[in-house]
């Protein structure tokens, strides 16, 4: 890395209290966490005990100093700081910078300051970045919500978290998880077991989120009482769902007819969240996606919210954002016939 020690430090940070265990957690094994910050922001970090000096350009150096400070505050509550946590903090600062740039375009600047926080049985979930904040706020204020964007942007996770929060607050009587049973280019054949067991493989991402927020035992008990219900999309016809929180995941794999059928099931006191990624449609060739059609048909309906995520909203491994960008660029250069 380019040596920057000869330059005046752009930012100095002294971390208090001076706790050796917390400082070791912040640095990571072999200072891996500090190296990650250096590589991502193109700065150089020098430290001695609880004193950190950041060398580099003013903007990136400030981001690095802020990241170090905030990560250290988290060590008071968590035993270790992982590279994943460092990545998420860096993404959050990038999103905060973007929020400042977009403030003039927002309907109300105060909306950007009123951050939404989701509280579940296992802890508090804070949406990261402008789009996730808008997404959660839209879910809280609209009965029907669409979250559309690439993988890893938190669409499904935040929808499940909002559903759990609503259930714990007694705002809804049950949670209904729905997903079209369409394989991703594979033929799985006939699956054994009852309805729940057949649909289980398709709903595993939703289950993972539920288990994380409520715990395995609580989820199992709520399923036994039908407070948490799973159903394939095909079984929704003819039902009217009152007082329910309904999540339709992988909605890009619905047909036009299925999407219309689903949207007309919603009854009084219910909230519906429809998530999907238009770049991952697994329907047979020639079959139009219900999600694409619904976004076009319903875009002017005021009671329905649409949140469109982009690659910069990805909160998984940093390479996922690069993968999404690469595929998007290829698709634009080589449009499907």
Phi, psi and omega per residue, in radians:
X1 nan 2.571 3.120
X2 -1.047 2.300 -3.111
X3 -1.356 2.199 -3.057
X4 -2.117 0.154 -3.038
X5 -1.113 -0.440 -3.093
X6 -1.254 -0.325 3.112
X7 -1.427 2.646 3.016
X8 -1.096 2.487 3.139
X9 -1.099 2.247 3.111
X10 -1.175 -0.649 -3.132
X11 -2.563 2.385 3.017
X12 -1.958 2.428 -3.135
X13 -2.282 2.194 3.013
X14 -1.950 2.068 -3.033
X15 -1.654 2.226 3.114
X16 -2.152 2.504 -0.049
X17 -1.307 2.801 -3.130
X18 -1.414 1.514 -3.072
X19 -1.942 2.011 -3.053
X20 -1.069 -0.691 -3.125
X21 -1.150 -0.753 -3.141
X22 -1.191 -0.652 3.115
X23 -1.149 -0.665 3.089
X24 -1.142 -0.674 3.092
X25 -1.120 -0.711 3.123
X26 -1.080 -0.804 -3.093
X27 -1.190 -0.609 -3.072
X28 1.427 2.974 3.135
X29 -1.115 2.241 -3.111
X30 0.985 0.539 -3.136
X31 1.054 0.528 -3.085
X32 -1.061 -0.669 -3.109
X33 -1.150 -0.699 3.108
X34 -1.178 -0.668 3.113
X35 -1.109 -0.657 3.131
X36 -1.105 -0.760 3.111
X37 -1.091 -0.745 3.117
X38 -1.055 -0.809 -3.082
X39 -1.150 -0.693 -3.076
X40 -1.282 -0.625 -3.022
X41 -1.871 -0.017 3.105
X42 0.996 0.872 3.078
X43 -2.204 3.069 3.037
X44 -2.200 2.346 -3.076
X45 -2.020 2.229 3.038
X46 -2.092 2.416 -3.084
X47 -2.477 2.636 3.008
X48 -2.536 2.047 -3.044
X49 0.979 -2.080 -3.098
X50 -1.767 0.246 3.119
X51 -1.833 2.241 -3.125
X52 -2.182 2.322 3.071
X53 -2.067 2.253 -3.106
X54 -1.951 2.171 -3.138
X55 -1.919 2.405 3.098
X56 2.596 -2.937 3.112
X57 -1.111 2.662 -3.001
X58 -0.997 -0.889 -3.070
X59 -1.110 -0.992 3.118
X60 -1.047 -0.630 -3.140
X61 -1.133 -0.679 3.097
X62 -1.135 -0.731 3.087
X63 -1.033 -0.758 -3.134
X64 -1.105 -0.786 -3.137
X65 -1.103 -0.748 3.114
X66 -1.104 -0.704 3.138
X67 -1.112 -0.785 3.117
X68 -1.037 -0.800 -3.116
X69 -1.089 -0.829 -3.092
X70 -1.187 -0.676 3.088
X71 -1.096 -0.653 3.123
X72 -1.155 -0.649 3.088
X73 -1.077 -0.612 -3.131
X74 -1.238 -0.433 3.140
X75 -1.143 -0.264 3.081
X76 -1.242 -0.372 -3.079
X77 -1.982 -0.394 -3.095
X78 -2.131 2.526 -3.035
X79 -1.260 -0.453 -3.099
X80 -2.575 2.732 3.057
X81 -1.936 2.054 -3.098
X82 -1.621 2.795 3.049
X83 -1.001 -0.538 3.106
X84 -1.110 -0.707 3.103
X85 -1.123 -0.689 3.109
X86 -1.077 -0.787 3.132
X87 -1.037 -0.778 -3.113
X88 -1.141 -0.642 3.094
X89 -1.154 -0.723 3.102
X90 -1.106 -0.716 3.106
X91 -1.131 -0.650 -3.123
X92 -1.143 -0.706 3.108
X93 -1.172 -0.644 3.087
X94 -1.118 -0.692 3.124
X95 -1.188 -0.655 3.112
X96 -1.094 -0.701 3.084
X97 -1.088 -0.723 3.118
X98 -1.131 -0.680 3.118
X99 -1.029 -0.709 3.121
X100 -1.125 -0.659 3.137
X101 -1.202 -0.545 -3.081
X102 -1.650 0.020 -3.057
X103 -1.007 -0.662 -3.124
X104 -1.155 -0.453 -3.119
X105 -1.521 -0.251 -3.109
X106 -1.233 2.646 3.126
X107 -1.098 -0.626 3.118
X108 -2.575 2.220 -3.139
X109 -1.090 -0.582 -3.129
X110 -1.119 -0.454 3.118
X111 -1.065 -0.573 -3.104
X112 -1.296 -0.379 -3.095
X113 -1.542 -0.371 -3.109
X114 -1.544 1.351 -3.060
X115 -1.211 2.414 3.098
X116 -1.581 2.454 3.083
X117 -2.236 2.354 -3.133
X118 -1.802 2.228 -3.132
X119 -1.911 2.182 3.117
X120 -2.142 3.119 -3.086
X121 -1.085 -0.603 -3.054
X122 -1.632 -0.063 3.129
X123 2.667 -2.940 -3.090
X124 -1.895 2.382 -3.137
X125 -2.022 2.166 -3.126
X126 -1.908 2.020 3.074
X127 -1.024 2.477 -3.075
X128 -1.857 2.184 3.049
X129 1.533 2.968 -3.045
X130 -1.122 -0.847 -3.067
X131 -1.153 -0.714 3.110
X132 -1.127 -0.662 3.089
X133 -1.098 -0.807 3.125
X134 -1.096 -0.686 -3.135
X135 -1.060 -0.880 -3.132
X136 -1.126 -0.732 3.139
X137 -1.128 -0.640 3.110
X138 -1.150 -0.718 3.117
X139 -1.069 -0.642 -3.111
X140 -1.297 -0.324 -3.041
X141 -2.056 -0.076 -3.135
X142 -2.213 2.629 3.128
X143 -1.431 -0.526 3.122
X144 -2.188 2.239 -3.045
X145 -2.385 2.378 3.065
X146 -1.941 2.275 3.009
X147 -2.056 1.917 -3.000
X148 -2.130 2.264 3.110
X149 2.889 -3.139 -3.047
X150 -1.226 2.949 3.126
X151 -1.106 2.566 3.047
X152 1.514 0.171 -3.117
X153 -1.677 0.034 3.061
X154 1.508 0.238 -3.092
X155 -1.032 -0.954 -3.079
X156 -1.259 -0.748 -3.091
X157 -1.041 -0.807 -3.132
X158 -1.222 -0.558 3.082
X159 -1.130 -0.788 3.113
X160 -1.126 -0.726 3.120
X161 -1.066 -0.736 3.113
X162 -1.145 -0.644 3.108
X163 -1.146 -0.764 3.123
X164 -1.088 -0.758 3.125
X165 -1.073 -0.765 3.132
X166 -1.102 -0.677 3.125
X167 -1.165 -0.769 -3.131
X168 -1.149 -0.474 3.113
X169 -1.547 0.037 -3.114
X170 1.090 0.477 3.070
X171 -1.386 -0.421 3.060
X172 -2.320 2.814 -3.099
X173 -1.655 -0.369 -3.103
X174 -2.791 2.872 3.078
X175 -2.035 2.280 3.137
X176 -2.049 2.116 3.141
X177 -1.810 2.169 -3.063
X178 -2.254 2.446 3.108
X179 -2.706 2.362 3.076
X180 -1.185 2.376 -3.113
X181 -1.506 1.315 3.129
X182 -2.103 2.160 3.140
X183 -1.292 2.596 3.135
X184 -1.446 1.239 3.095
X185 1.354 0.154 -3.133
X186 -2.151 2.774 3.047
X187 -1.917 1.935 -3.096
X188 -1.570 -0.171 -3.128
X189 1.299 -2.889 3.138
X190 -1.431 2.259 -3.108
X191 -1.660 2.485 -3.104
X192 -1.352 2.919 3.008
X193 1.676 -3.084 3.126
X194 -1.398 -3.025 -3.049
X195 -0.999 -0.813 -3.109
X196 -1.058 -0.738 -3.117
X197 -1.203 -0.572 3.123
X198 -1.212 -0.631 -3.073
X199 -1.530 -0.321 -3.083
X200 -0.816 -0.856 -3.089
X201 -1.017 -0.575 -3.108
X202 -1.360 -0.404 -3.080
X203 -1.787 0.148 -3.067
X204 -0.980 -0.723 3.102
X205 -1.039 -0.622 3.115
X206 -1.223 -0.707 3.094
X207 -1.078 -0.757 -3.132
X208 -1.001 -0.762 3.130
X209 -1.155 -0.744 3.125
X210 -1.072 -0.794 -3.138
X211 -1.079 -0.656 3.138
X212 -1.165 -0.597 -3.046
X213 -1.609 -0.483 -3.070
X214 -2.056 -0.408 -3.046
X215 1.663 2.651 -3.057
X216 -1.093 -0.804 -3.066
X217 -1.126 -0.758 -3.128
X218 -1.111 -0.751 3.126
X219 -1.072 -0.764 -3.141
X220 -1.082 -0.742 3.140
X221 -1.150 -0.735 3.139
X222 -1.157 -0.580 3.073
X223 -1.173 -0.704 3.126
X224 -1.066 -0.602 -3.136
X225 -1.566 0.083 -3.117
X226 1.069 0.382 3.017
X227 -1.294 -0.639 2.956
X228 -1.897 2.067 -3.059
X229 -2.125 2.458 3.070
X230 -2.014 2.505 -3.116
X231 -2.724 2.373 2.999
X232 -1.193 2.658 -3.068
X233 -1.004 -0.610 -3.094
X234 -1.102 -0.404 -3.095
X235 -1.548 0.100 -3.096
X236 -1.494 -0.319 -3.054
X237 -1.062 2.349 3.089
X238 1.547 -0.130 -3.108
X239 -1.622 2.627 2.962
X240 -2.120 2.145 -2.981
X241 -1.883 1.826 3.095
X242 -1.788 2.531 3.080
X243 1.018 0.608 -3.083
X244 -2.162 2.695 3.013
X245 -1.907 1.972 -2.982
X246 -1.967 2.223 3.117
X247 -2.065 2.070 3.043
X248 -1.812 1.882 -3.103
X249 -1.699 2.732 -3.131
X250 0.938 0.761 -3.032
X251 -1.227 -0.202 3.081
X252 -1.122 -0.284 -3.141
X253 -1.706 0.295 2.985
X254 -1.614 2.675 3.008
X255 -1.515 3.000 3.100
X256 -0.989 -0.788 -3.092
X257 -1.142 -0.716 3.130
X258 -1.130 -0.727 -3.141
X259 -1.115 -0.780 3.111
X260 -1.090 -0.745 3.121
X261 -1.048 -0.774 -3.127
X262 -1.112 -0.826 -3.070
X263 -1.127 -0.449 -3.132
X264 -1.576 0.105 3.075
X265 -1.510 -0.252 -2.938
X266 -1.307 2.201 -3.105
X267 -1.862 -2.826 -3.096
X268 -1.242 2.473 3.081
X269 1.230 0.297 -3.110
X270 -1.882 2.681 3.044
X271 -2.207 2.350 3.129
X272 -2.121 2.361 3.058
X273 -2.157 2.154 -3.119
X274 -1.972 2.092 -3.115
X275 -2.044 2.620 3.126
X276 -3.091 2.880 3.141
X277 -2.245 1.934 -3.059
X278 -1.150 -0.243 3.135
X279 -1.559 -0.008 -3.109
X280 -2.224 0.915 3.137
X281 -1.470 2.175 -3.093
X282 -1.907 0.241 3.139
X283 -1.217 2.719 3.078
X284 -1.018 2.631 -3.128
X285 -1.000 2.341 3.130
X286 1.648 -0.197 3.113
X287 -1.652 2.151 -3.099
X288 -1.369 2.477 3.139
X289 -1.303 2.323 3.096
X290 -1.176 -0.505 3.122
X291 -1.196 -0.818 3.122
X292 -1.039 -0.770 -3.131
X293 -1.133 -0.763 -3.104
X294 -1.139 -0.688 3.133
X295 -1.083 -0.585 3.131
X296 -1.362 -0.772 -3.055
X297 -1.252 -0.664 -2.972
X298 -1.778 0.117 -3.011
X299 -1.092 -0.393 -3.116
X300 -1.783 0.129 3.110
X301 -1.468 1.990 -3.002
X302 -1.125 -0.549 -3.072
X303 -1.315 -0.107 -3.115
X304 -1.960 2.311 -3.136
X305 -1.791 2.542 3.078
X306 -2.205 2.213 3.040
X307 -2.090 2.077 -3.121
X308 -1.845 2.044 3.137
X309 -1.589 2.721 3.111
X310 -2.202 3.076 -3.085
X311 -1.061 -0.539 -3.121
X312 -1.208 -0.205 3.116
X313 -1.540 -0.053 -3.102
X314 -1.117 2.292 -3.123
X315 -2.037 0.319 3.006
X316 -1.632 -2.810 3.119
X317 -0.924 2.489 -3.049
X318 -1.010 -0.464 -3.115
X319 -1.222 -0.389 3.127
X320 -1.070 -0.705 3.105
X321 -1.064 -0.730 3.126
X322 -1.135 -0.667 3.116
X323 -1.115 -0.800 3.130
X324 -1.052 -0.786 3.139
X325 -1.086 -0.711 -3.113
X326 -1.133 -0.768 3.121
X327 -1.150 -0.708 3.119
X328 -1.072 -0.750 3.141
X329 -1.118 -0.698 3.136
X330 -1.157 -0.755 -3.129
X331 -1.113 -0.633 3.115
X332 -1.215 -0.630 -3.140
X333 -1.362 -0.403 -3.117
X334 -2.289 1.253 -3.113
X335 -1.079 2.521 3.133
X336 -1.184 2.523 -3.142
X337 -1.197 nan nan
